Amino acid sequence: MVVEIWSGGDMTGTIADKIEVYQRLGVKLVWSVYILAKYIMVNSQTSPRRIFLEHKDALDGEDVIPGFKLPVKALFE
């Protein structure tokens, strides 16, 4: 699992490139935390699409951290 913290100066292409490298290396779960925009993008090997989480949503550890749940809101308070 990888957790990336992104600030306003990071390039979208750089983010996508890094996620692709992580997945090629076998990382099952990537959480990209966007501090300024206050949302989290989840990339998982179990889902072919990216999931965007906002305040009302919760992070799920899936099979990487079974039973882990955290409200997104808690990260930005």
GROMACS elastic network, one bead per residue, 0.5 to 0.9 nm:
[ bonds ]
;  ai    aj funct       b0    kb
    1    22     6  0.89101   500
    1    27     6  0.56548   500
    1    28     6  0.59958   500
    1    30     6  0.58134   500
    1    31     6  0.80350   500
    1    64     6  0.70936   500
    1    65     6  0.89417   500
    2    22     6  0.79345   500
    2    27     6  0.72220   500
    2    28     6  0.85131   500
    2    29     6  0.64630   500
    2    31     6  0.63408   500
    2    32     6  0.82861   500
    3    29     6  0.85005   500
    3    30     6  0.58372   500
    3    32     6  0.59277   500
    3    33     6  0.73168   500
    4    15     6  0.89655   500
    4    30     6  0.75560   500
    4    31     6  0.62062   500
    4    33     6  0.59867   500
    4    34     6  0.85595   500
    5    31     6  0.84591   500
    5    32     6  0.60445   500
    5    34     6  0.63048   500
    5    35     6  0.70811   500
    6     9     6  0.79988   500
    6    10     6  0.63559   500
    6    15     6  0.85339   500
    6    32     6  0.70195   500
    6    33     6  0.59476   500
    6    34     6  0.50353   500
    6    35     6  0.63006   500
    6    36     6  0.83292   500
    7    10     6  0.59335   500
    7    33     6  0.86949   500
    7    34     6  0.63599   500
    7    35     6  0.59337   500
    7    36     6  0.64588   500
    7    37     6  0.89448   500
    8    11     6  0.83431   500
    8    34     6  0.80876   500
    8    35     6  0.79209   500
    8    36     6  0.64386   500
    8    37     6  0.85053   500
   10    13     6  0.87588   500
   10    14     6  0.72243   500
   10    15     6  0.75571   500
   11    14     6  0.52299   500
   11    15     6  0.65231   500
   11    16     6  0.89567   500
   12    15     6  0.51255   500
   12    16     6  0.63638   500
   12    17     6  0.86469   500
   13    16     6  0.51950   500
   13    17     6  0.61034   500
   13    18     6  0.86340   500
   14    17     6  0.50785   500
   14    18     6  0.61719   500
   14    19     6  0.86489   500
   15    18     6  0.52448   500
   15    19     6  0.62557   500
   15    20     6  0.86605   500
   15    32     6  0.83580   500
   16    19     6  0.51876   500
   16    20     6  0.61966   500
   16    21     6  0.87395   500
   17    20     6  0.51613   500
   17    21     6  0.63497   500
   17    22     6  0.87871   500
   18    21     6  0.51087   500
   18    22     6  0.62409   500
   18    23     6  0.86833   500
   19    22     6  0.50927   500
   19    23     6  0.62133   500
   19    24     6  0.85835   500
   19    30     6  0.71525   500
   19    32     6  0.88292   500
   19    43     6  0.77416   500
   20    23     6  0.52185   500
   20    24     6  0.61440   500
   20    25     6  0.86521   500
   21    24     6  0.50599   500
   21    25     6  0.62332   500
   21    26     6  0.87970   500
   21    27     6  0.88529   500
   22    25     6  0.51313   500
   22    26     6  0.65040   500
   22    27     6  0.53574   500
   22    28     6  0.83829   500
   22    29     6  0.88599   500
   22    30     6  0.78933   500
   23    26     6  0.50483   500
   23    27     6  0.50130   500
   23    28     6  0.67727   500
   23    29     6  0.81551   500
   23    30     6  0.83628   500
   23    43     6  0.87021   500
   23    44     6  0.83873   500
   23    45     6  0.74374   500
   24    27     6  0.74021   500
   26    45     6  0.85441   500
   27    30     6  0.72768   500
   27    44     6  0.83952   500
   27    45     6  0.78852   500
   28    43     6  0.81864   500
   28    44     6  0.56786   500
   28    45     6  0.51795   500
   28    46     6  0.77238   500
   28    63     6  0.88615   500
   28    64     6  0.72211   500
   29    42     6  0.72826   500
   29    43     6  0.58777   500
   29    45     6  0.66104   500
   29    46     6  0.85973   500
   29    61     6  0.82201   500
   29    62     6  0.83051   500
   29    64     6  0.72349   500
   30    41     6  0.80514   500
   30    42     6  0.57883   500
   30    43     6  0.50756   500
   30    44     6  0.63703   500
   31    40     6  0.64707   500
   31    41     6  0.58529   500
   31    43     6  0.65909   500
   31    44     6  0.86861   500
   31    59     6  0.88028   500
   32    39     6  0.85197   500
   32    40     6  0.54836   500
   32    41     6  0.50727   500
   32    42     6  0.64388   500
   32    43     6  0.81984   500
   33    37     6  0.89743   500
   33    38     6  0.75720   500
   33    39     6  0.63043   500
   33    41     6  0.66262   500
   33    42     6  0.88120   500
   34    37     6  0.56192   500
   34    38     6  0.56103   500
   34    39     6  0.55088   500
   34    40     6  0.59508   500
   34    41     6  0.79664   500
   35    38     6  0.51055   500
   35    39     6  0.71875   500
   35    40     6  0.85980   500
   35    76     6  0.76804   500
   36    39     6  0.83373   500
   37    40     6  0.88888   500
   38    54     6  0.69263   500
   38    55     6  0.76303   500
   38    72     6  0.86412   500
   38    73     6  0.86457   500
   38    75     6  0.87268   500
   38    76     6  0.66225   500
   39    52     6  0.68890   500
   39    53     6  0.55848   500
   39    55     6  0.71828   500
   39    72     6  0.75924   500
   39    76     6  0.87965   500
   40    51     6  0.81636   500
   40    52     6  0.57479   500
   40    53     6  0.50543   500
   40    54     6  0.66861   500
   40    59     6  0.85298   500
   40    72     6  0.77422   500
   41    50     6  0.65888   500
   41    51     6  0.56095   500
   41    53     6  0.62379   500
   42    49     6  0.87885   500
   42    50     6  0.57462   500
   42    51     6  0.50168   500
   42    52     6  0.63039   500
   42    53     6  0.75993   500
   42    59     6  0.85558   500
   43    46     6  0.87183   500
   43    47     6  0.74591   500
   43    48     6  0.81105   500
   43    49     6  0.71451   500
   43    50     6  0.51836   500
   43    51     6  0.67184   500
   44    47     6  0.54126   500
   44    48     6  0.73051   500
   44    49     6  0.79392   500
   44    50     6  0.75623   500
   44    51     6  0.87054   500
   44    62     6  0.88657   500
   45    48     6  0.68365   500
   46    62     6  0.88749   500
   47    50     6  0.75452   500
   47    51     6  0.87465   500
   53    56     6  0.77933   500
   53    57     6  0.55908   500
   53    58     6  0.71307   500
   53    59     6  0.75926   500
   53    72     6  0.71186   500
   54    57     6  0.54875   500
   54    58     6  0.80487   500
   54    72     6  0.63115   500
   54    73     6  0.74636   500
   55    58     6  0.78554   500
   55    71     6  0.73247   500
   55    72     6  0.51612   500
   55    74     6  0.81863   500
   55    75     6  0.89226   500
   55    76     6  0.82076   500
   56    71     6  0.74165   500
   56    72     6  0.69743   500
   56    73     6  0.67306   500
   57    70     6  0.87183   500
   57    71     6  0.61095   500
   57    72     6  0.58446   500
   57    73     6  0.76441   500
   58    69     6  0.63400   500
   58    70     6  0.52842   500
   58    72     6  0.51509   500
   58    73     6  0.79640   500
   59    62     6  0.89357   500
   59    68     6  0.78151   500
   59    69     6  0.54423   500
   59    70     6  0.50812   500
   59    71     6  0.61522   500
   59    72     6  0.62908   500
   60    63     6  0.89789   500
   60    65     6  0.80826   500
   60    66     6  0.82921   500
   60    67     6  0.76497   500
   60    68     6  0.57700   500
   60    70     6  0.68767   500
   60    71     6  0.89908   500
   61    64     6  0.57193   500
   61    66     6  0.57654   500
   61    67     6  0.66568   500
   61    69     6  0.64121   500
   61    70     6  0.87836   500
   62    65     6  0.60186   500
   62    66     6  0.56992   500
   62    67     6  0.74469   500
   62    68     6  0.75307   500
   62    69     6  0.89147   500
   63    66     6  0.50437   500
   63    67     6  0.83024   500
   65    68     6  0.57168   500
   66    69     6  0.88095   500
   70    73     6  0.84581   500
   70    74     6  0.72847   500
   70    75     6  0.83602   500
   71    74     6  0.54865   500
   71    75     6  0.74252   500
   72    75     6  0.54973   500
   72    76     6  0.71112   500
   73    76     6  0.55403   500
   73    77     6  0.64128   500
   74    77     6  0.55044   500
